[in-house]
């Protein structure tokens, strides 16, 4: 039966081409929209991962308990050895050392005396290594307002608003007054190489971006850092993959009885992001459900119209003595086959375009006059396992239901009316 119907679809292109085309387009739009919404609604997740949490984050157990206080006295030691172990155990992941710090920025006058002071918050990352992705990850290219990126370990980037308020110019030397890892006072000079726009009022009032080597020197943190951020080999966060990594790491390296032993936490376990992720999942489910219902109605009507247009064919088959039940079943089987073919093609096309948008994205920086660290300038899609089958829901069931409803009319056909139609 299936082989016979399939041959019929191939031989009668006029009967099969339009339904398959409609199903293909509907499924393609469903898959693409699903992946698009996952990507767009995950922008906040991407920002948090790049700026603060990573897909996973390694800290000491004591540091993790007081992470909001930036307790660098509880930082990770022997970081280079730990990084080497991470590259060996998780070769497909990328790792970045970070130090968060705070202190006073002292601006001297022409005589070298203090002219003005203000509190500042800073992030130290690897800005100087040739193959480092930190500048891209922190979106600094889009956020740079004036000057240039640091080229030496004693150069820093200041918030543009902070620099204007303090009347600090490009190339001017400022002094960072803070405490070292060992609790001692640290006074270190830095040269302002450029200014940036964070996009957050808190950070724009006193934000600093510095190279990690200069800050390690200032805080007596040689071969030490507060956090190690880990990123999956994709641009997007997958909670299940991150959980597998954290479970493997903690079982091997973390000791619950040692507060200075490293512990790894995935993004969902940090900064109250679990609630946001659950909310995003719920919103995505609602939006996708509504779209699937709409597409189902469209494909339902396709099946219904296709069935109604074939009443002449049905009449001839009935006149030749074919049973009504057999005709009805053959139309349903045919619609199932059309739905499967259209769904496979539509899913493949939807995944193809979603993959292009996930890997390349759509750059909207030209539409954004004031790009900042906080604003994602590239819209990306996100492909997840449900994308491989979600299009089959409207692609098969809807067109089958439409055909079933149209086919009910077969049982209402009367012989006298049938011959009258055939005479016409």
DOTIRO-885942 format. One record per residue (C-alpha): residue number from 1; residue in three letters; x, y, z. Coordinates in steps of 0.05 Angstrom, whole numbers. Each point is the difference from the previous one (the first is absolute). Layout:
// DOTIRO-885942
[NUM,ala,[X,Y,Z]]
...
//
This chain:
// DOTIRO-885942
[1,unk,[0,0,0]]
[2,unk,[54,50,21]]
[3,unk,[42,-17,-62]]
[4,unk,[-61,9,-45]]
[5,unk,[-18,68,32]]
[6,unk,[72,23,-6]]
[7,unk,[1,-16,-74]]
[8,unk,[-65,37,-8]]
[9,unk,[30,63,32]]
[10,unk,[60,-4,-47]]
[11,unk,[-41,-9,-62]]
[12,unk,[-53,52,17]]
[13,unk,[43,60,17]]
[14,unk,[-58,48,-3]]
[15,unk,[-33,-36,57]]
[16,unk,[61,-6,45]]
[17,unk,[46,60,-14]]
[18,unk,[-43,55,32]]
[19,unk,[-16,-38,65]]
[20,unk,[72,-22,9]]
[21,unk,[24,72,-13]]
[22,unk,[-49,29,50]]
[23,unk,[20,-51,53]]
[24,unk,[74,12,-14]]
[25,unk,[-7,76,9]]
[26,unk,[-42,-8,63]]
[27,unk,[48,-48,32]]
[28,unk,[60,42,-20]]
[29,unk,[-30,62,32]]
[30,unk,[-18,-39,63]]
[31,unk,[71,-28,9]]
[32,unk,[34,66,-17]]
[33,unk,[-45,41,47]]
[34,unk,[12,-50,56]]
[35,unk,[76,6,-7]]
[36,unk,[-4,76,-10]]
[37,unk,[-40,10,64]]
[38,unk,[48,-44,39]]
[39,unk,[58,43,-24]]
[40,unk,[-33,68,10]]
[41,unk,[-28,-16,69]]
[42,unk,[67,-27,20]]
[43,unk,[37,66,-10]]
[44,unk,[0,14,74]]
[45,unk,[28,-69,13]]
[46,unk,[55,13,-51]]
[47,unk,[17,67,32]]
[48,unk,[4,-30,70]]
[49,unk,[43,-57,-27]]
[50,unk,[49,46,-35]]
[51,unk,[3,53,54]]
[52,unk,[-7,-36,66]]
[53,unk,[-19,-73,6]]
[54,unk,[29,-37,-60]]
[55,unk,[-37,-63,-21]]
[56,unk,[35,-28,61]]
[57,unk,[42,35,53]]
[58,unk,[56,-26,44]]
[59,unk,[13,32,68]]
[60,unk,[24,-23,68]]
[61,unk,[-56,-24,46]]
[62,unk,[11,58,47]]
[63,unk,[0,50,-58]]
[64,unk,[-65,-28,-26]]
[65,unk,[-35,11,67]]
[66,unk,[20,74,-1]]
[67,unk,[3,12,-75]]
[68,unk,[-37,67,4]]
[69,unk,[54,28,45]]
[70,unk,[56,-14,-51]]
[71,unk,[43,-34,54]]
[72,unk,[67,-5,-37]]
[73,unk,[33,-24,64]]
[74,unk,[-38,-65,-14]]
[75,unk,[23,-5,-73]]
[76,unk,[23,-60,-39]]
[77,unk,[75,-15,4]]
[78,unk,[45,-37,-49]]
[79,unk,[-46,21,-56]]
[80,unk,[46,-19,-57]]
[81,unk,[2,-73,23]]
[82,unk,[-76,-1,8]]
[83,unk,[-9,29,-70]]
[84,unk,[45,-54,-30]]
[85,unk,[-42,-53,35]]
[86,unk,[-64,31,-27]]
[87,unk,[27,0,-71]]
[88,unk,[17,-73,8]]
[89,unk,[-67,-21,32]]
[90,unk,[-45,45,-42]]
[91,unk,[37,12,-66]]
[92,unk,[-62,27,-36]]
[93,unk,[-11,57,50]]
[94,unk,[31,69,5]]
[95,unk,[25,29,66]]
[96,unk,[11,71,23]]
[97,unk,[31,27,64]]
[98,unk,[-35,59,32]]
[99,unk,[11,44,61]]
[100,unk,[-53,47,28]]
[101,unk,[27,56,43]]
[102,unk,[-18,65,31]]
[103,unk,[36,60,29]]
[104,unk,[12,75,-6]]
[105,unk,[22,35,-63]]
[106,unk,[46,58,18]]
[107,unk,[9,55,-53]]
[108,unk,[60,46,11]]
[109,unk,[5,73,-18]]
[110,unk,[58,34,-36]]
[111,unk,[42,-3,63]]
[112,unk,[-11,-74,11]]
[113,unk,[-47,11,59]]
[114,unk,[-68,-30,6]]
[115,unk,[-51,40,-39]]
[116,unk,[-60,-46,6]]
[117,unk,[-16,-71,22]]
[118,unk,[-58,-47,-13]]
[119,unk,[-18,-73,12]]
[120,unk,[4,-47,-59]]
[121,unk,[-18,-71,-19]]
[122,unk,[43,-39,-48]]
[123,unk,[5,-63,-41]]
[124,unk,[68,-28,-19]]
[125,unk,[3,-46,-61]]
[126,unk,[52,-23,-49]]
[127,unk,[2,58,-50]]
[128,unk,[71,-7,-25]]
[129,unk,[9,-73,-22]]
[130,unk,[-3,-5,-76]]
[131,unk,[-53,-54,-5]]
[132,unk,[-41,23,60]]
[133,unk,[-75,6,-13]]
[134,unk,[-13,45,61]]
[135,unk,[-6,65,-39]]
[136,unk,[-53,-32,-46]]
[137,unk,[-33,-36,58]]
[138,unk,[-8,64,41]]
[139,unk,[-24,37,-62]]
[140,unk,[54,53,8]]
[141,unk,[6,14,-74]]
[142,unk,[-71,27,-1]]
[143,unk,[7,35,68]]
[144,unk,[64,39,-13]]
[145,unk,[-16,75,-1]]
[146,unk,[69,31,-5]]
[147,unk,[73,-19,2]]
[148,unk,[23,-72,-11]]
[149,unk,[5,-67,34]]
[150,unk,[56,-12,51]]
[151,unk,[66,-22,-32]]
[152,unk,[38,-6,65]]
[153,unk,[-18,-31,67]]
[154,unk,[0,69,35]]
[155,unk,[-53,29,-46]]
[156,unk,[-75,0,15]]
[157,unk,[-67,19,-30]]
[158,unk,[-46,46,40]]
[159,unk,[-74,11,-5]]
[160,unk,[-12,60,-45]]
[161,unk,[-47,33,49]]
[162,unk,[49,-12,57]]
[163,unk,[57,30,-40]]
[164,unk,[-40,62,-16]]
[165,unk,[-23,9,72]]
[166,unk,[72,-7,25]]
[167,unk,[27,42,-58]]
[168,unk,[48,-55,-20]]
[169,unk,[30,2,-70]]
[170,unk,[27,-54,-45]]
[171,unk,[73,-15,18]]
[172,unk,[-6,28,70]]
[173,unk,[27,-38,60]]
[174,unk,[-46,-18,57]]
[175,unk,[13,-38,65]]
[176,unk,[-39,-61,23]]
[177,unk,[-2,-6,76]]
[178,unk,[-25,-67,23]]
[179,unk,[19,-60,43]]
[180,unk,[42,-59,-22]]
[181,unk,[-19,-74,4]]
[182,unk,[36,-1,67]]
[183,unk,[-39,59,29]]
[184,unk,[56,51,-8]]
[185,unk,[-9,69,-32]]
[186,unk,[17,4,-73]]
[187,unk,[15,65,-38]]
[188,unk,[11,-10,-74]]
[189,unk,[3,49,-58]]
[190,unk,[-37,-14,-65]]
[191,unk,[-4,38,-66]]
[192,unk,[-70,12,-30]]
[193,unk,[4,-26,-72]]
[194,unk,[-74,9,-17]]
[195,unk,[-71,8,24]]
[196,unk,[-61,-46,-9]]
[197,unk,[-75,2,9]]
[198,unk,[-26,-57,44]]
[199,unk,[-73,15,-8]]
[200,unk,[-14,-9,74]]
[201,unk,[-8,61,46]]
[202,unk,[37,-35,56]]
[203,unk,[60,-20,-42]]
[204,unk,[1,66,-39]]
[205,unk,[9,37,66]]
[206,unk,[66,-34,14]]
[207,unk,[17,-60,-45]]
[208,unk,[69,-24,-19]]
[209,unk,[25,-52,-48]]
[210,unk,[72,-21,9]]
[211,unk,[48,-53,-24]]
[212,unk,[5,-57,50]]
[213,unk,[76,2,5]]
[214,unk,[1,72,24]]
[215,unk,[-53,-15,53]]
[216,unk,[35,-64,22]]
[217,unk,[62,42,11]]
[218,unk,[-38,54,38]]
[219,unk,[-37,-50,45]]
[220,unk,[60,-47,11]]
[221,unk,[-39,-55,-35]]
[222,unk,[54,-32,-42]]
[223,unk,[-26,-64,-31]]
[224,unk,[-67,12,35]]
[225,unk,[-68,26,-19]]
[226,unk,[-69,7,30]]
[227,unk,[-38,-39,-53]]
[228,unk,[10,-44,-60]]
[229,unk,[-57,4,-50]]
[230,unk,[-12,-58,-47]]
[231,unk,[-37,2,-66]]
[232,unk,[-29,-57,-41]]
[233,unk,[24,-8,-71]]
[234,unk,[-64,33,-24]]
[235,unk,[-23,72,4]]
[236,unk,[-61,-19,41]]
[237,unk,[-12,-30,68]]
[238,unk,[-24,-72,7]]
[239,unk,[-18,-16,72]]
[240,unk,[6,-75,-8]]
[241,unk,[70,5,-29]]
[242,unk,[21,49,54]]
[243,unk,[-27,-47,54]]
[244,unk,[41,-58,-28]]
[245,unk,[63,43,3]]
[246,unk,[-13,24,72]]
[247,unk,[-15,-70,25]]
[248,unk,[63,-28,-31]]
[249,unk,[44,57,27]]
[250,unk,[-28,1,71]]
[251,unk,[5,-75,8]]
[252,unk,[74,3,-19]]
[253,unk,[26,66,29]]
[254,unk,[-49,26,53]]
[255,unk,[7,-19,74]]
[256,unk,[-59,19,44]]
[257,unk,[44,0,62]]
[258,unk,[50,50,-30]]
[259,unk,[-26,71,-7]]
[260,unk,[57,17,-47]]
[261,unk,[-12,-58,-47]]
[262,unk,[-29,21,-68]]
[263,unk,[-74,-8,-15]]
[264,unk,[-34,8,-67]]
[265,unk,[-69,29,-9]]
[266,unk,[-40,3,-64]]
[267,unk,[-35,63,-22]]
[268,unk,[-68,-22,25]]
[269,unk,[27,-5,71]]
[270,unk,[26,72,2]]
[271,unk,[-29,69,10]]
[272,unk,[-72,-25,8]]
[273,unk,[-1,-18,-74]]
[274,unk,[-39,-64,11]]
[275,unk,[-65,40,8]]
[276,unk,[14,40,-64]]
[277,unk,[16,-63,-39]]
[278,unk,[-64,-33,23]]
[279,unk,[-39,63,-19]]
[280,unk,[33,1,-69]]
[281,unk,[-18,-73,-11]]
[282,unk,[-72,15,19]]
[283,unk,[-5,60,-45]]
[284,unk,[31,-37,-58]]
[285,unk,[-49,-57,10]]
[286,unk,[-59,48,-2]]
[287,unk,[23,37,-62]]
[288,unk,[19,-64,-37]]
[289,unk,[-67,-33,18]]
[290,unk,[-38,60,-28]]
[291,unk,[40,-1,-64]]
[292,unk,[-9,-75,-8]]
[293,unk,[-75,8,9]]
[294,unk,[-1,54,-54]]
[295,unk,[41,-42,-48]]
[296,unk,[-44,-60,16]]
[297,unk,[-62,39,-21]]
[298,unk,[34,21,-66]]
[299,unk,[20,-72,-16]]
[300,unk,[-67,-26,24]]
[301,unk,[-34,45,-51]]
[302,unk,[49,-25,-53]]
[303,unk,[-21,-72,13]]
[304,unk,[-73,20,2]]
[305,unk,[2,38,-66]]
[306,unk,[41,-55,-32]]
[307,unk,[-52,-51,20]]
[308,unk,[-58,42,-24]]
[309,unk,[32,12,-68]]
[310,unk,[5,-75,-11]]
[311,unk,[-74,-14,6]]
[312,unk,[-4,-10,-76]]
[313,unk,[55,-53,4]]
[314,unk,[-36,-32,59]]
[315,unk,[-64,-2,-40]]
[316,unk,[33,-37,-57]]
[317,unk,[32,-50,47]]
[318,unk,[-68,-13,33]]
[319,unk,[-33,-8,-68]]
[320,unk,[52,-53,-17]]
[321,unk,[-21,-39,62]]
[322,unk,[55,18,50]]
[323,unk,[-23,-2,72]]
[324,unk,[-8,65,37]]
[325,unk,[42,-25,59]]
[326,unk,[58,-19,-46]]
[327,unk,[-1,69,-33]]
[328,unk,[-1,34,68]]
[329,unk,[59,-41,26]]
[330,unk,[40,12,-63]]
[331,unk,[-9,75,5]]
[332,unk,[23,-1,73]]
[333,unk,[61,-43,-18]]
[334,unk,[16,48,-56]]
[335,unk,[-5,61,47]]
[336,unk,[46,-35,50]]
[337,unk,[51,-12,-55]]
[338,unk,[-5,73,-23]]
[339,unk,[8,23,72]]
[340,unk,[62,-43,11]]
[341,unk,[33,22,-65]]
[342,unk,[-16,74,12]]
[343,unk,[21,-4,73]]
[344,unk,[67,-32,-16]]
[345,unk,[16,52,-54]]
[346,unk,[-26,58,43]]
[347,unk,[38,-22,62]]
[348,unk,[65,-6,-41]]
[349,unk,[-9,70,-29]]
[350,unk,[-20,29,67]]
[351,unk,[61,-30,34]]
[352,unk,[45,24,-57]]
[353,unk,[-22,73,7]]
[354,unk,[1,-6,76]]
[355,unk,[71,-27,-3]]
[356,unk,[22,59,-44]]
[357,unk,[-31,48,50]]
[358,unk,[30,-36,59]]
[359,unk,[71,0,-28]]
[360,unk,[0,66,-39]]
[361,unk,[-59,39,30]]
[362,unk,[-30,65,-22]]
[363,unk,[42,61,17]]
[364,unk,[-46,56,23]]
[365,unk,[56,46,24]]
[366,unk,[-18,49,-56]]
[367,unk,[-68,10,31]]
[368,unk,[30,14,69]]
[369,unk,[30,68,7]]
[370,unk,[31,-12,69]]
[371,unk,[27,-71,3]]
[372,unk,[20,-21,69]]
[373,unk,[26,-61,37]]
[374,unk,[-70,-14,25]]
[375,unk,[-32,-1,-70]]
[376,unk,[6,-59,-47]]
[377,unk,[13,26,-70]]
[378,unk,[-8,-68,-35]]
[379,unk,[-66,-38,0]]
[380,unk,[10,-75,0]]
[381,unk,[-45,-61,-2]]
[382,unk,[9,-61,44]]
[383,unk,[-9,-71,-24]]
[384,unk,[-22,-50,53]]
[385,unk,[-24,-73,-6]]
[386,unk,[-75,18,-2]]
[387,unk,[14,39,-65]]
[388,unk,[10,-66,-36]]
[389,unk,[-71,-24,13]]
[390,unk,[-43,60,20]]
[391,unk,[-19,14,-73]]
[392,unk,[-31,-69,-8]]
[393,unk,[-56,20,48]]
[394,unk,[-35,48,-48]]
[395,unk,[31,-32,-62]]
[396,unk,[-34,-68,8]]
[397,unk,[-57,4,49]]
[398,unk,[-32,64,-27]]
[399,unk,[-3,-21,-73]]
[400,unk,[-25,-69,20]]
[401,unk,[-56,30,42]]
[402,unk,[-19,46,-57]]
[403,unk,[-3,-58,-49]]
[404,unk,[-41,-41,49]]
[405,unk,[-51,56,7]]
[406,unk,[-4,9,-75]]
[407,unk,[-6,-75,-10]]
[408,unk,[-63,-4,42]]
[409,unk,[-38,25,-60]]
[410,unk,[16,-65,-36]]
[411,unk,[-50,-36,43]]
[412,unk,[-54,51,-18]]
[413,unk,[5,-10,-74]]
[414,unk,[-64,-27,-31]]
[415,unk,[0,-42,-63]]
[416,unk,[-53,42,-36]]
[417,unk,[38,65,15]]
[418,unk,[65,-34,-21]]
[419,unk,[-25,-18,-70]]
[420,unk,[-29,70,-8]]
[421,unk,[69,30,15]]
[422,unk,[33,-47,-48]]
[423,unk,[-48,20,-56]]
[424,unk,[21,73,11]]
//
